[in-house]
Amino acid sequence: MKKIHSSLVSVYYEDTDLTGFVYHTNYLKYAERARSNLLREHFPELQQILNSNKFFFVVNQLNVNFIKPASLSDNLTVETFFLENSFCSLSLKQKIFKNKILLTEISLKLVWINGLNSKPSKIPENIIARFNALEVV
């Protein structure tokens, strides 16, 4: 498992429920934003492909482990890890921390879809090579 990106998130009032804790679906939103930041920062040409809807990643599998809650005004860090790839998919793990304390762990599989026929397609080798080359130390 190799850390490939880190993104900061702030918790706002709109993110919380009546208990003052972050509502469970917002952790998925934070993870999605971190993946968008990863693409924006490291794959600008891939962002253009996604914007054209010719090819795109879709979430195929998702597993979330809620460990501790985040609260209003917390500053969180979302770390993204590259696990592996196959012909048409990437497996990632995202961990959400508050002050280096693990709050949530998300495992997901993204499938590369051809927008013209809506079927899985081979991920271009240059994209896989760049995912493999990324590392945050």
N, C-alpha and C positions, 0 to 999 in steps of 0.2 A: 504494500500500500504506500503510495507516494503522494505527499501533499502538493497540489498543483495551483492552489489559489486560496486567498484569504480575503474576506469581505466584512465590512463593519455594518451593523444595523442598530438603529435606535428604536426602542419600544415607545409607542405613542398611546395616548388614551384610547384611540379607536381600535388598538390591537388587543385590548384587554376585555375580560368579561366582568360580571358582577363581583367576582372574588378579588379582582385586581390583578389576576394572573393573565398571561398571554393566552388567548383563545387557541385551541389546539391546531386549527387549520392555518393559523398565521405562521407557524413554524415552517410549513410547506411553502408559504409565500416567501419567507426569508430565504429559504434554500433556492427557490426559483430565481429570485433576484440575484443571488450570489452566482448562479450558473450564467445568468444573463451578463453580469459584470465580467465573468471569466471570458466569455465570448467577445465582448466588447473590447476588453483589454488585450487579449492574446490572439484573437482570430477575427480581425475586422473583415476579411474577405468572406469568411464563413457567415458572418452576420448579414452580409449582402445577399448571399444565397438563401438564407432563411427568410429574409424580408421579401424575396421574390416568390416565395412559396413553391419553388421548383423542387427543393429538398428541405427536409426539416427533421428534427429529433422529436419523438413522442415518448412519453413515459410508458414503459411496458410493465414494469414491476416496481413496487414501492413498499418498503417496510420501515415503519417509524417506531422508535423506542423513546418514549417520553420519560426522562429520568428525574429531572427537577424542573420546577416552573420558573419562567422569567416574569418580571413584574414591570409595571409602569416606570418609565424613565431609565430602565436598564440599557446599557450599551453592550451589545452582543457581537461576537465574532463567529462568522460562518466559515469553516475550513472545508475545502473540497479536496477529496482524494481520488486519484485514478486507480482503479483496481485492475481492470482487464478489458480487453475488447474481443469481439468475434468478428465475423465477416460483416455483419450489419448492425452491431450493437456495441455500446459502451457501458461498463459497470462502474458506478461511482459510489462513494460514501461521503456524506456531508455530516459534519459535527458542529453543533451550535454550543458555544461557550459563553459564560459570563465570568470574567476575571479568572480565566483558565479552568473553571469548573464546568464539566460537561453537563449540559442540560438536555440535549436531544441528539439522537443519532439516527440518520436517515440513510438507508441503502436503496439504491435505485438502478434500474437498467433502462437505458435510452436506446431506442431503435431508430435508425436512419431510414426515413420514408421518402420515396419518390412521389412528389406532389402531383405528377401527371397521371399516374396509375394507382396511387394510394397503396403501394406495396413496399415491403422492406427492400432495401437496395444496399449494395456494397458501399461502405464508407470509403471515400477516397484515401489512398495510402498516405498522401502528404498530411492529411488531417490526423490520422492515427500516429504517424511519426512525430508530429508536433505534440500530441497529447503525451506520448512516451517521453519526449524531451523536456517537457515542463517539470519544474520542481521548485518549491518554495522552501528555503532553508532558514 
